[in-house]
Every structure is written in structure tokens, then in C-alpha cells.
Amino acid sequence: MKNIKLIQKILGEKNKKKLIKKANLEEFVWDSMAMISLITLFKEKYKKNINVNKLRSLKTLEDLDNYLKSYLK
């Protein structure tokens, strides 16, 4: 995954070995606070707005990684 460090930060996961592409986001702390942290990070650091509806539809870490890639082009 290209954005593993960012995903680690968003999910608060210290063990990179747990972050495999097919893992469900529900296995981690993927809640409204994590989503707000991601939205805030993108607004402040990258000056980009996040599509919240798409964000809510993500299911796996691979989905999240692909989503982040699309915003970080």
C-alpha cells in the first residue's frame, strides 16, 4: 500500500503487519472520529476537501489506500 504511514496515523495502528490490503476497516478504529481526523488532515495539510459520502462507503484498507491515492495525485 502506498499510503501505509498515513493509514497508520488515521487508524492509530502501530503494528504495520496488521495493515494488509484485504483487512476490513471495521477491524480497526474506523469510526466518525477517524473520519473527522482524515477530513481535517486533508483540509489543513493538503488544502483539499474530502467527499464524505465516498469516505463512508469504504470497506477495506485497500479501498482506503486507493481513496487516499486519488486525493494525493
N, CA, C, O and CB atoms as a CASP TS submission, in Angstrom:
PFRMAT TS
TARGET T0000
AUTHOR 0000-0000-0000
METHOD Language model
MODEL 1
PARENT N/A
ATOM      1  N   MET     1       0.846  -1.182   0.000  1.00  0.00           N
ATOM      2  CA  MET     1       0.000   0.000   0.000  1.00  0.00           C
ATOM      3  C   MET     1       0.886   1.239   0.000  1.00  0.00           C
ATOM      4  O   MET     1       1.887   1.311   0.713  1.00  0.00           O
ATOM      5  CB  MET     1      -0.959   0.002   1.221  1.00  0.00           C
ATOM      6  N   LYS     2       0.505   2.182  -0.793  1.00  0.00           N
ATOM      7  CA  LYS     2       1.301   3.390  -0.978  1.00  0.00           C
ATOM      8  C   LYS     2       1.231   4.330   0.237  1.00  0.00           C
ATOM      9  O   LYS     2       2.224   4.971   0.579  1.00  0.00           O
ATOM     10  CB  LYS     2       0.834   4.123  -2.225  1.00  0.00           C
ATOM     11  N   ASN     3       0.084   4.412   0.875  1.00  0.00           N
ATOM     12  CA  ASN     3      -0.129   5.377   1.949  1.00  0.00           C
ATOM     13  C   ASN     3      -0.170   4.730   3.336  1.00  0.00           C
ATOM     14  O   ASN     3      -0.958   5.126   4.195  1.00  0.00           O
ATOM     15  CB  ASN     3      -1.413   6.130   1.705  1.00  0.00           C
ATOM     16  N   ILE     4       0.678   3.744   3.537  1.00  0.00           N
ATOM     17  CA  ILE     4       0.646   2.965   4.775  1.00  0.00           C
ATOM     18  C   ILE     4       0.876   3.836   6.014  1.00  0.00           C
ATOM     19  O   ILE     4       0.211   3.646   7.032  1.00  0.00           O
ATOM     20  CB  ILE     4       1.694   1.864   4.720  1.00  0.00           C
ATOM     21  N   LYS     5       1.798   4.774   5.937  1.00  0.00           N
ATOM     22  CA  LYS     5       2.081   5.626   7.107  1.00  0.00           C
ATOM     23  C   LYS     5       0.894   6.520   7.449  1.00  0.00           C
ATOM     24  O   LYS     5       0.565   6.710   8.620  1.00  0.00           O
ATOM     25  CB  LYS     5       3.323   6.492   6.851  1.00  0.00           C
ATOM     26  N   LEU     6       0.266   7.058   6.435  1.00  0.00           N
ATOM     27  CA  LEU     6      -0.911   7.896   6.646  1.00  0.00           C
ATOM     28  C   LEU     6      -2.067   7.068   7.214  1.00  0.00           C
ATOM     29  O   LEU     6      -2.780   7.519   8.111  1.00  0.00           O
ATOM     30  CB  LEU     6      -1.333   8.573   5.326  1.00  0.00           C
ATOM     31  N   ILE     7      -2.243   5.870   6.691  1.00  0.00           N
ATOM     32  CA  ILE     7      -3.291   4.979   7.192  1.00  0.00           C
ATOM     33  C   ILE     7      -3.020   4.608   8.647  1.00  0.00           C
ATOM     34  O   ILE     7      -3.940   4.570   9.464  1.00  0.00           O
ATOM     35  CB  ILE     7      -3.386   3.706   6.322  1.00  0.00           C
ATOM     36  N   GLN     8      -1.771   4.336   8.966  1.00  0.00           N
ATOM     37  CA  GLN     8      -1.400   4.047  10.356  1.00  0.00           C
ATOM     38  C   GLN     8      -1.791   5.195  11.268  1.00  0.00           C
ATOM     39  O   GLN     8      -2.343   4.984  12.348  1.00  0.00           O
ATOM     40  CB  GLN     8       0.106   3.777  10.469  1.00  0.00           C
ATOM     41  N   LYS     9      -1.504   6.398  10.832  1.00  0.00           N
ATOM     42  CA  LYS     9      -1.805   7.585  11.632  1.00  0.00           C
ATOM     43  C   LYS     9      -3.314   7.759  11.816  1.00  0.00           C
ATOM     44  O   LYS     9      -3.781   8.031  12.922  1.00  0.00           O
ATOM     45  CB  LYS     9      -1.207   8.837  10.975  1.00  0.00           C
ATOM     46  N   ILE    10      -4.060   7.604  10.746  1.00  0.00           N
ATOM     47  CA  ILE    10      -5.507   7.780  10.793  1.00  0.00           C
ATOM     48  C   ILE    10      -6.161   6.754  11.714  1.00  0.00           C
ATOM     49  O   ILE    10      -7.053   7.083  12.496  1.00  0.00           O
ATOM     50  CB  ILE    10      -6.098   7.675   9.390  1.00  0.00           C
ATOM     51  N   LEU    11      -5.699   5.495  11.607  1.00  0.00           N
ATOM     52  CA  LEU    11      -6.306   4.414  12.372  1.00  0.00           C
ATOM     53  C   LEU    11      -5.688   4.229  13.757  1.00  0.00           C
ATOM     54  O   LEU    11      -6.210   3.477  14.579  1.00  0.00           O
ATOM     55  CB  LEU    11      -6.195   3.135  11.602  1.00  0.00           C
ATOM     56  N   GLY    12      -4.580   4.913  14.009  1.00  0.00           N
ATOM     57  CA  GLY    12      -3.916   4.769  15.300  1.00  0.00           C
ATOM     58  C   GLY    12      -3.329   3.379  15.496  1.00  0.00           C
ATOM     59  O   GLY    12      -3.258   2.884  16.621  1.00  0.00           O
ATOM     60  N   GLU    13      -2.912   2.753  14.411  1.00  0.00           N
ATOM     61  CA  GLU    13      -2.369   1.389  14.450  1.00  0.00           C
ATOM     62  C   GLU    13      -0.855   1.431  14.383  1.00  0.00           C
ATOM     63  O   GLU    13      -0.290   1.942  13.416  1.00  0.00           O
ATOM     64  CB  GLU    13      -2.930   0.537  13.292  1.00  0.00           C
ATOM     65  N   LYS    14      -0.195   0.902  15.393  1.00  0.00           N
ATOM     66  CA  LYS    14       1.266   0.927  15.445  1.00  0.00           C
ATOM     67  C   LYS    14       1.906  -0.248  14.714  1.00  0.00           C
ATOM     68  O   LYS    14       3.036  -0.141  14.239  1.00  0.00           O
ATOM     69  CB  LYS    14       1.725   0.936  16.878  1.00  0.00           C
ATOM     70  N   ASN    15       1.196  -1.361  14.623  1.00  0.00           N
ATOM     71  CA  ASN    15       1.741  -2.571  14.018  1.00  0.00           C
ATOM     72  C   ASN    15       1.415  -2.610  12.519  1.00  0.00           C
ATOM     73  O   ASN    15       0.277  -2.876  12.132  1.00  0.00           O
ATOM     74  CB  ASN    15       1.185  -3.828  14.727  1.00  0.00           C
ATOM     75  N   LYS    16       2.423  -2.342  11.684  1.00  0.00           N
ATOM     76  CA  LYS    16       2.218  -2.331  10.231  1.00  0.00           C
ATOM     77  C   LYS    16       1.796  -3.691   9.696  1.00  0.00           C
ATOM     78  O   LYS    16       1.115  -3.769   8.674  1.00  0.00           O
ATOM     79  CB  LYS    16       3.485  -1.883   9.531  1.00  0.00           C
ATOM     80  N   LYS    17       2.190  -4.755  10.371  1.00  0.00           N
ATOM     81  CA  LYS    17       1.884  -6.106   9.900  1.00  0.00           C
ATOM     82  C   LYS    17       0.383  -6.384   9.905  1.00  0.00           C
ATOM     83  O   LYS    17      -0.080  -7.251   9.165  1.00  0.00           O
ATOM     84  CB  LYS    17       2.601  -7.136  10.762  1.00  0.00           C
ATOM     85  N   LYS    18      -0.372  -5.677  10.709  1.00  0.00           N
ATOM     86  CA  LYS    18      -1.822  -5.841  10.750  1.00  0.00           C
ATOM     87  C   LYS    18      -2.507  -5.152   9.568  1.00  0.00           C
ATOM     88  O   LYS    18      -3.660  -5.446   9.251  1.00  0.00           O
ATOM     89  CB  LYS    18      -2.372  -5.291  12.060  1.00  0.00           C
ATOM     90  N   LEU    19      -1.797  -4.250   8.934  1.00  0.00           N
ATOM     91  CA  LEU    19      -2.381  -3.443   7.862  1.00  0.00           C
ATOM     92  C   LEU    19      -2.183  -4.116   6.506  1.00  0.00           C
ATOM     93  O   LEU    19      -1.302  -3.749   5.729  1.00  0.00           O
ATOM     94  CB  LEU    19      -1.762  -2.037   7.850  1.00  0.00           C
ATOM     95  N   ILE    20      -3.021  -5.101   6.250  1.00  0.00           N
ATOM     96  CA  ILE    20      -2.979  -5.795   4.966  1.00  0.00           C
ATOM     97  C   ILE    20      -4.144  -5.303   4.105  1.00  0.00           C
ATOM     98  O   ILE    20      -5.189  -4.914   4.626  1.00  0.00           O
ATOM     99  CB  ILE    20      -3.042  -7.348   5.162  1.00  0.00           C
ATOM    100  N   LYS    21      -3.958  -5.324   2.806  1.00  0.00           N
ATOM    101  CA  LYS    21      -4.929  -4.730   1.868  1.00  0.00           C
ATOM    102  C   LYS    21      -6.363  -5.194   2.077  1.00  0.00           C
ATOM    103  O   LYS    21      -7.288  -4.382   2.054  1.00  0.00           O
ATOM    104  CB  LYS    21      -4.525  -5.044   0.464  1.00  0.00           C
ATOM    105  N   LYS    22      -6.551  -6.470   2.276  1.00  0.00           N
ATOM    106  CA  LYS    22      -7.907  -7.033   2.322  1.00  0.00           C
ATOM    107  C   LYS    22      -8.561  -6.922   3.707  1.00  0.00           C
ATOM    108  O   LYS    22      -9.710  -7.330   3.877  1.00  0.00           O
ATOM    109  CB  LYS    22      -7.867  -8.490   1.901  1.00  0.00           C
ATOM    110  N   ALA    23      -7.849  -6.381   4.687  1.00  0.00           N
ATOM    111  CA  ALA    23      -8.412  -6.243   6.038  1.00  0.00           C
ATOM    112  C   ALA    23      -9.581  -5.261   6.012  1.00  0.00           C
ATOM    113  O   ALA    23      -9.523  -4.218   5.360  1.00  0.00           O
ATOM    114  CB  ALA    23      -7.324  -5.766   7.046  1.00  0.00           C
ATOM    115  N   ASN    24     -10.627  -5.610   6.724  1.00  0.00           N
ATOM    116  CA  ASN    24     -11.790  -4.731   6.831  1.00  0.00           C
ATOM    117  C   ASN    24     -11.486  -3.564   7.760  1.00  0.00           C
ATOM    118  O   ASN    24     -10.822  -3.723   8.785  1.00  0.00           O
ATOM    119  CB  ASN    24     -13.019  -5.512   7.336  1.00  0.00           C
ATOM    120  N   LEU    25     -11.976  -2.405   7.389  1.00  0.00           N
ATOM    121  CA  LEU    25     -11.780  -1.217   8.225  1.00  0.00           C
ATOM    122  C   LEU    25     -12.436  -1.388   9.594  1.00  0.00           C
ATOM    123  O   LEU    25     -11.999  -0.786  10.575  1.00  0.00           O
ATOM    124  CB  LEU    25     -12.346   0.027   7.524  1.00  0.00           C
ATOM    125  N   GLU    26     -13.476  -2.203   9.658  1.00  0.00           N
ATOM    126  CA  GLU    26     -14.173  -2.434  10.927  1.00  0.00           C
ATOM    127  C   GLU    26     -13.283  -3.103  11.968  1.00  0.00           C
ATOM    128  O   GLU    26     -13.580  -3.051  13.162  1.00  0.00           O
ATOM    129  CB  GLU    26     -15.405  -3.286  10.693  1.00  0.00           C
ATOM    130  N   GLU    27     -12.188  -3.735  11.526  1.00  0.00           N
ATOM    131  CA  GLU    27     -11.258  -4.385  12.440  1.00  0.00           C
ATOM    132  C   GLU    27     -10.402  -3.358  13.188  1.00  0.00           C
ATOM    133  O   GLU    27      -9.729  -3.695  14.163  1.00  0.00           O
ATOM    134  CB  GLU    27     -10.362  -5.360  11.675  1.00  0.00           C
ATOM    135  N   PHE    28     -10.433  -2.131  12.736  1.00  0.00           N
ATOM    136  CA  PHE    28      -9.629  -1.064  13.316  1.00  0.00           C
ATOM    137  C   PHE    28     -10.547   0.004  13.895  1.00  0.00           C
ATOM    138  O   PHE    28     -11.769  -0.151  13.893  1.00  0.00           O
ATOM    139  CB  PHE    28      -8.675  -0.455  12.261  1.00  0.00           C
ATOM    140  N   VAL    29      -9.969   1.063  14.378  1.00  0.00           N
ATOM    141  CA  VAL    29     -10.763   2.165  14.922  1.00  0.00           C
ATOM    142  C   VAL    29     -11.185   3.067  13.767  1.00  0.00           C
ATOM    143  O   VAL    29     -10.694   4.187  13.623  1.00  0.00           O
ATOM    144  CB  VAL    29      -9.957   2.972  16.003  1.00  0.00           C
ATOM    145  N   TRP    30     -12.101   2.561  12.951  1.00  0.00           N
ATOM    146  CA  TRP    30     -12.617   3.313  11.808  1.00  0.00           C
ATOM    147  C   TRP    30     -14.007   3.790  12.179  1.00  0.00           C
ATOM    148  O   TRP    30     -15.009   3.140  11.881  1.00  0.00           O
ATOM    149  CB  TRP    30     -12.638   2.445  10.491  1.00  0.00           C
ATOM    150  N   ASP    31     -14.046   4.937  12.835  1.00  0.00           N
ATOM    151  CA  ASP    31     -15.309   5.493  13.301  1.00  0.00           C
ATOM    152  C   ASP    31     -15.400   6.946  12.875  1.00  0.00           C
ATOM    153  O   ASP    31     -14.563   7.425  12.109  1.00  0.00           O
ATOM    154  CB  ASP    31     -15.443   5.362  14.837  1.00  0.00           C
ATOM    155  N   SER    32     -16.389   7.636  13.354  1.00  0.00           N
ATOM    156  CA  SER    32     -16.586   9.033  12.950  1.00  0.00           C
ATOM    157  C   SER    32     -15.390   9.902  13.330  1.00  0.00           C
ATOM    158  O   SER    32     -15.052  10.839  12.607  1.00  0.00           O
ATOM    159  CB  SER    32     -17.859   9.595  13.589  1.00  0.00           C
ATOM    160  N   MET    33     -14.754   9.602  14.449  1.00  0.00           N
ATOM    161  CA  MET    33     -13.586  10.404  14.855  1.00  0.00           C
ATOM    162  C   MET    33     -12.411  10.198  13.890  1.00  0.00           C
ATOM    163  O   MET    33     -11.698  11.148  13.566  1.00  0.00           O
ATOM    164  CB  MET    33     -13.156  10.036  16.298  1.00  0.00           C
ATOM    165  N   ALA    34     -12.214   8.968  13.439  1.00  0.00           N
ATOM    166  CA  ALA    34     -11.145   8.702  12.476  1.00  0.00           C
ATOM    167  C   ALA    34     -11.426   9.431  11.161  1.00  0.00           C
ATOM    168  O   ALA    34     -10.517   9.973  10.532  1.00  0.00           O
ATOM    169  CB  ALA    34     -10.998   7.180  12.229  1.00  0.00           C
ATOM    170  N   MET    35     -12.694   9.436  10.759  1.00  0.00           N
ATOM    171  CA  MET    35     -13.073  10.133   9.528  1.00  0.00           C
ATOM    172  C   MET    35     -12.881  11.638   9.665  1.00  0.00           C
ATOM    173  O   MET    35     -12.414  12.296   8.735  1.00  0.00           O
ATOM    174  CB  MET    35     -14.527   9.822   9.166  1.00  0.00           C
ATOM    175  N   ILE    36     -13.236  12.176  10.812  1.00  0.00           N
ATOM    176  CA  ILE    36     -13.048  13.617  11.062  1.00  0.00           C
ATOM    177  C   ILE    36     -11.564  13.962  11.052  1.00  0.00           C
ATOM    178  O   ILE    36     -11.172  15.003  10.525  1.00  0.00           O
ATOM    179  CB  ILE    36     -13.685  14.031  12.417  1.00  0.00           C
ATOM    180  N   SER    37     -10.743  13.103  11.626  1.00  0.00           N
ATOM    181  CA  SER    37      -9.294  13.325  11.619  1.00  0.00           C
ATOM    182  C   SER    37      -8.761  13.362  10.190  1.00  0.00           C
ATOM    183  O   SER    37      -7.928  14.202   9.851  1.00  0.00           O
ATOM    184  CB  SER    37      -8.574  12.228  12.426  1.00  0.00           C
ATOM    185  N   LEU    38      -9.246  12.450   9.363  1.00  0.00           N
ATOM    186  CA  LEU    38      -8.823  12.414   7.966  1.00  0.00           C
ATOM    187  C   LEU    38      -9.264  13.667   7.218  1.00  0.00           C
ATOM    188  O   LEU    38      -8.484  14.259   6.472  1.00  0.00           O
ATOM    189  CB  LEU    38      -9.379  11.171   7.279  1.00  0.00           C
ATOM    190  N   ILE    39     -10.498  14.061   7.416  1.00  0.00           N
ATOM    191  CA  ILE    39     -11.028  15.264   6.763  1.00  0.00           C
ATOM    192  C   ILE    39     -10.228  16.492   7.178  1.00  0.00           C
ATOM    193  O   ILE    39      -9.864  17.315   6.338  1.00  0.00           O
ATOM    194  CB  ILE    39     -12.521  15.460   7.110  1.00  0.00           C
ATOM    195  N   THR    40      -9.955  16.614   8.469  1.00  0.00           N
ATOM    196  CA  THR    40      -9.196  17.752   8.996  1.00  0.00           C
ATOM    197  C   THR    40      -7.780  17.762   8.445  1.00  0.00           C
ATOM    198  O   THR    40      -7.277  18.808   8.036  1.00  0.00           O
ATOM    199  CB  THR    40      -9.162  17.714  10.527  1.00  0.00           C
ATOM    200  N   LEU    41      -7.139  16.605   8.431  1.00  0.00           N
ATOM    201  CA  LEU    41      -5.775  16.497   7.911  1.00  0.00           C
ATOM    202  C   LEU    41      -5.712  16.959   6.462  1.00  0.00           C
ATOM    203  O   LEU    41      -4.815  17.715   6.087  1.00  0.00           O
ATOM    204  CB  LEU    41      -5.266  15.053   8.028  1.00  0.00           C
ATOM    205  N   PHE    42      -6.655  16.511   5.651  1.00  0.00           N
ATOM    206  CA  PHE    42      -6.644  16.891   4.238  1.00  0.00           C
ATOM    207  C   PHE    42      -6.931  18.376   4.042  1.00  0.00           C
ATOM    208  O   PHE    42      -6.363  19.004   3.149  1.00  0.00           O
ATOM    209  CB  PHE    42      -7.660  16.066   3.468  1.00  0.00           C
ATOM    210  N   LYS    43      -7.794  18.930   4.855  1.00  0.00           N
ATOM    211  CA  LYS    43      -8.078  20.365   4.732  1.00  0.00           C
ATOM    212  C   LYS    43      -6.872  21.198   5.134  1.00  0.00           C
ATOM    213  O   LYS    43      -6.523  22.160   4.450  1.00  0.00           O
ATOM    214  CB  LYS    43      -9.287  20.750   5.592  1.00  0.00           C
ATOM    215  N   GLU    44      -6.235  20.833   6.240  1.00  0.00           N
ATOM    216  CA  GLU    44      -5.122  21.631   6.769  1.00  0.00           C
ATOM    217  C   GLU    44      -3.815  21.407   6.010  1.00  0.00           C
ATOM    218  O   GLU    44      -3.137  22.368   5.649  1.00  0.00           O
ATOM    219  CB  GLU    44      -4.913  21.310   8.233  1.00  0.00           C
ATOM    220  N   LYS    45      -3.458  20.141   5.766  1.00  0.00           N
ATOM    221  CA  LYS    45      -2.157  19.843   5.166  1.00  0.00           C
ATOM    222  C   LYS    45      -2.158  19.920   3.646  1.00  0.00           C
ATOM    223  O   LYS    45      -1.208  20.419   3.042  1.00  0.00           O
ATOM    224  CB  LYS    45      -1.709  18.480   5.589  1.00  0.00           C
ATOM    225  N   TYR    46      -3.236  19.420   3.024  1.00  0.00           N
ATOM    226  CA  TYR    46      -3.259  19.332   1.567  1.00  0.00           C
ATOM    227  C   TYR    46      -4.198  20.333   0.901  1.00  0.00           C
ATOM    228  O   TYR    46      -4.249  20.417  -0.326  1.00  0.00           O
ATOM    229  CB  TYR    46      -3.647  17.952   1.160  1.00  0.00           C
ATOM    230  N   LYS    47      -4.943  21.094   1.709  1.00  0.00           N
ATOM    231  CA  LYS    47      -5.893  22.092   1.183  1.00  0.00           C
ATOM    232  C   LYS    47      -6.913  21.459   0.229  1.00  0.00           C
ATOM    233  O   LYS    47      -7.267  22.040  -0.796  1.00  0.00           O
ATOM    234  CB  LYS    47      -5.133  23.216   0.457  1.00  0.00           C
ATOM    235  N   LYS    48      -7.374  20.263   0.589  1.00  0.00           N
ATOM    236  CA  LYS    48      -8.339  19.542  -0.241  1.00  0.00           C
ATOM    237  C   LYS    48      -9.550  19.158   0.594  1.00  0.00           C
ATOM    238  O   LYS    48      -9.441  18.870   1.786  1.00  0.00           O
ATOM    239  CB  LYS    48      -7.695  18.286  -0.871  1.00  0.00           C
ATOM    240  N   ASN    49     -10.697  19.160  -0.053  1.00  0.00           N
ATOM    241  CA  ASN    49     -11.932  18.732   0.602  1.00  0.00           C
ATOM    242  C   ASN    49     -12.203  17.269   0.254  1.00  0.00           C
ATOM    243  O   ASN    49     -11.963  16.823  -0.868  1.00  0.00           O
ATOM    244  CB  ASN    49     -13.131  19.634   0.176  1.00  0.00           C
ATOM    245  N   ILE    50     -12.698  16.549   1.227  1.00  0.00           N
ATOM    246  CA  ILE    50     -12.972  15.120   1.092  1.00  0.00           C
ATOM    247  C   ILE    50     -14.445  14.901   0.768  1.00  0.00           C
ATOM    248  O   ILE    50     -15.314  15.599   1.290  1.00  0.00           O
ATOM    249  CB  ILE    50     -12.584  14.363   2.383  1.00  0.00           C
ATOM    250  N   ASN    51     -14.717  13.924  -0.102  1.00  0.00           N
ATOM    251  CA  ASN    51     -16.084  13.513  -0.394  1.00  0.00           C
ATOM    252  C   ASN    51     -16.520  12.569   0.731  1.00  0.00           C
ATOM    253  O   ASN    51     -16.118  11.406   0.758  1.00  0.00           O
ATOM    254  CB  ASN    51     -16.194  12.820  -1.816  1.00  0.00           C
ATOM    255  N   VAL    52     -17.328  13.064   1.641  1.00  0.00           N
ATOM    256  CA  VAL    52     -17.718  12.321   2.836  1.00  0.00           C
ATOM    257  C   VAL    52     -18.550  11.090   2.494  1.00  0.00           C
ATOM    258  O   VAL    52     -18.404  10.057   3.147  1.00  0.00           O
ATOM    259  CB  VAL    52     -18.495  13.223   3.781  1.00  0.00           C
ATOM    260  N   ASN    53     -19.406  11.171   1.502  1.00  0.00           N
ATOM    261  CA  ASN    53     -20.221  10.014   1.116  1.00  0.00           C
ATOM    262  C   ASN    53     -19.353   8.853   0.648  1.00  0.00           C
ATOM    263  O   ASN    53     -19.606   7.701   1.002  1.00  0.00           O
ATOM    264  CB  ASN    53     -21.208  10.402   0.012  1.00  0.00           C
ATOM    265  N   LYS    54     -18.332   9.156  -0.148  1.00  0.00           N
ATOM    266  CA  LYS    54     -17.407   8.108  -0.585  1.00  0.00           C
ATOM    267  C   LYS    54     -16.622   7.565   0.601  1.00  0.00           C
ATOM    268  O   LYS    54     -16.383   6.361   0.694  1.00  0.00           O
ATOM    269  CB  LYS    54     -16.443   8.646  -1.663  1.00  0.00           C
ATOM    270  N   LEU    55     -16.229   8.436   1.491  1.00  0.00           N
ATOM    271  CA  LEU    55     -15.465   8.040   2.670  1.00  0.00           C
ATOM    272  C   LEU    55     -16.246   7.021   3.498  1.00  0.00           C
ATOM    273  O   LEU    55     -15.679   6.038   3.975  1.00  0.00           O
ATOM    274  CB  LEU    55     -15.118   9.271   3.525  1.00  0.00           C
ATOM    275  N   ARG    56     -17.524   7.252   3.664  1.00  0.00           N
ATOM    276  CA  ARG    56     -18.374   6.337   4.439  1.00  0.00           C
ATOM    277  C   ARG    56     -18.545   4.986   3.766  1.00  0.00           C
ATOM    278  O   ARG    56     -18.820   3.993   4.440  1.00  0.00           O
ATOM    279  CB  ARG    56     -19.733   6.958   4.665  1.00  0.00           C
ATOM    280  N   SER    57     -18.388   4.929   2.450  1.00  0.00           N
ATOM    281  CA  SER    57     -18.618   3.682   1.719  1.00  0.00           C
ATOM    282  C   SER    57     -17.399   2.751   1.701  1.00  0.00           C
ATOM    283  O   SER    57     -17.505   1.616   1.236  1.00  0.00           O
ATOM    284  CB  SER    57     -19.024   3.998   0.302  1.00  0.00           C
ATOM    285  N   LEU    58     -16.256   3.206   2.194  1.00  0.00           N
ATOM    286  CA  LEU    58     -15.049   2.384   2.178  1.00  0.00           C
ATOM    287  C   LEU    58     -15.195   1.186   3.106  1.00  0.00           C
ATOM    288  O   LEU    58     -15.741   1.302   4.203  1.00  0.00           O
ATOM    289  CB  LEU    58     -13.829   3.215   2.579  1.00  0.00           C
ATOM    290  N   LYS    59     -14.699   0.027   2.657  1.00  0.00           N
ATOM    291  CA  LYS    59     -14.835  -1.204   3.436  1.00  0.00           C
ATOM    292  C   LYS    59     -13.501  -1.816   3.864  1.00  0.00           C
ATOM    293  O   LYS    59     -13.393  -2.368   4.959  1.00  0.00           O
ATOM    294  CB  LYS    59     -15.603  -2.211   2.643  1.00  0.00           C
ATOM    295  N   THR    60     -12.486  -1.719   3.000  1.00  0.00           N
ATOM    296  CA  THR    60     -11.204  -2.373   3.289  1.00  0.00           C
ATOM    297  C   THR    60     -10.068  -1.349   3.329  1.00  0.00           C
ATOM    298  O   THR    60     -10.234  -0.193   2.940  1.00  0.00           O
ATOM    299  CB  THR    60     -10.903  -3.458   2.233  1.00  0.00           C
ATOM    300  N   LEU    61      -8.918  -1.803   3.808  1.00  0.00           N
ATOM    301  CA  LEU    61      -7.750  -0.927   3.807  1.00  0.00           C
ATOM    302  C   LEU    61      -7.332  -0.587   2.378  1.00  0.00           C
ATOM    303  O   LEU    61      -6.845   0.512   2.109  1.00  0.00           O
ATOM    304  CB  LEU    61      -6.584  -1.586   4.561  1.00  0.00           C
ATOM    305  N   GLU    62      -7.522  -1.525   1.478  1.00  0.00           N
ATOM    306  CA  GLU    62      -7.213  -1.261   0.075  1.00  0.00           C
ATOM    307  C   GLU    62      -8.115  -0.157  -0.474  1.00  0.00           C
ATOM    308  O   GLU    62      -7.652   0.707  -1.219  1.00  0.00           O
ATOM    309  CB  GLU    62      -7.369  -2.544  -0.762  1.00  0.00           C
ATOM    310  N   ASP    63      -9.392  -0.180  -0.113  1.00  0.00           N
ATOM    311  CA  ASP    63     -10.312   0.892  -0.519  1.00  0.00           C
ATOM    312  C   ASP    63      -9.816   2.238   0.007  1.00  0.00           C
ATOM    313  O   ASP    63      -9.808   3.233  -0.719  1.00  0.00           O
ATOM    314  CB  ASP    63     -11.748   0.609  -0.002  1.00  0.00           C
ATOM    315  N   LEU    64      -9.408   2.260   1.262  1.00  0.00           N
ATOM    316  CA  LEU    64      -8.918   3.500   1.877  1.00  0.00           C
ATOM    317  C   LEU    64      -7.646   3.970   1.180  1.00  0.00           C
ATOM    318  O   LEU    64      -7.498   5.159   0.895  1.00  0.00           O
ATOM    319  CB  LEU    64      -8.655   3.295   3.388  1.00  0.00           C
ATOM    320  N   ASP    65      -6.736   3.053   0.907  1.00  0.00           N
ATOM    321  CA  ASP    65      -5.490   3.410   0.227  1.00  0.00           C
ATOM    322  C   ASP    65      -5.766   3.987  -1.157  1.00  0.00           C
ATOM    323  O   ASP    65      -5.184   5.005  -1.532  1.00  0.00           O
ATOM    324  CB  ASP    65      -4.573   2.188   0.114  1.00  0.00           C
ATOM    325  N   ASN    66      -6.643   3.348  -1.913  1.00  0.00           N
ATOM    326  CA  ASN    66      -6.992   3.851  -3.246  1.00  0.00           C
ATOM    327  C   ASN    66      -7.667   5.213  -3.162  1.00  0.00           C
ATOM    328  O   ASN    66      -7.428   6.088  -3.995  1.00  0.00           O
ATOM    329  CB  ASN    66      -7.909   2.860  -3.968  1.00  0.00           C
ATOM    330  N   TYR    67      -8.497   5.382  -2.168  1.00  0.00           N
ATOM    331  CA  TYR    67      -9.189   6.657  -1.945  1.00  0.00           C
ATOM    332  C   TYR    67      -8.165   7.759  -1.662  1.00  0.00           C
ATOM    333  O   TYR    67      -8.252   8.852  -2.222  1.00  0.00           O
ATOM    334  CB  TYR    67     -10.203   6.539  -0.765  1.00  0.00           C
ATOM    335  N   LEU    68      -7.209   7.470  -0.804  1.00  0.00           N
ATOM    336  CA  LEU    68      -6.167   8.455  -0.487  1.00  0.00           C
ATOM    337  C   LEU    68      -5.326   8.773  -1.712  1.00  0.00           C
ATOM    338  O   LEU    68      -4.977   9.931  -1.939  1.00  0.00           O
ATOM    339  CB  LEU    68      -5.267   7.942   0.645  1.00  0.00           C
ATOM    340  N   LYS    69      -4.998   7.761  -2.503  1.00  0.00           N
ATOM    341  CA  LYS    69      -4.213   7.971  -3.727  1.00  0.00           C
ATOM    342  C   LYS    69      -4.921   8.955  -4.660  1.00  0.00           C
ATOM    343  O   LYS    69      -4.284   9.820  -5.260  1.00  0.00           O
ATOM    344  CB  LYS    69      -3.971   6.625  -4.455  1.00  0.00           C
ATOM    345  N   SER    70      -6.226   8.817  -4.774  1.00  0.00           N
ATOM    346  CA  SER    70      -6.977   9.682  -5.682  1.00  0.00           C
ATOM    347  C   SER    70      -6.926  11.148  -5.247  1.00  0.00           C
ATOM    348  O   SER    70      -7.034  12.045  -6.083  1.00  0.00           O
ATOM    349  CB  SER    70      -8.426   9.217  -5.767  1.00  0.00           C
ATOM    350  N   TYR    71      -6.766  11.391  -3.970  1.00  0.00           N
ATOM    351  CA  TYR    71      -6.690  12.774  -3.467  1.00  0.00           C
ATOM    352  C   TYR    71      -5.266  13.312  -3.418  1.00  0.00           C
ATOM    353  O   TYR    71      -5.058  14.525  -3.389  1.00  0.00           O
ATOM    354  CB  TYR    71      -7.299  12.852  -2.084  1.00  0.00           C
ATOM    355  N   LEU    72      -4.300  12.426  -3.408  1.00  0.00           N
ATOM    356  CA  LEU    72      -2.913  12.861  -3.263  1.00  0.00           C
ATOM    357  C   LEU    72      -2.140  12.857  -4.575  1.00  0.00           C
ATOM    358  O   LEU    72      -0.909  12.814  -4.560  1.00  0.00           O
ATOM    359  CB  LEU    72      -2.210  11.984  -2.272  1.00  0.00           C
ATOM    360  N   LYS    73      -2.821  12.899  -5.687  1.00  0.00           N
ATOM    361  CA  LYS    73      -2.165  12.917  -7.010  1.00  0.00           C
ATOM    362  C   LYS    73      -1.354  14.156  -7.186  1.00  0.00           C
ATOM    363  O   LYS    73      -0.733  14.344  -8.233  1.00  0.00           O
ATOM    364  CB  LYS    73      -3.184  12.814  -8.132  1.00  0.00           C
TER
END
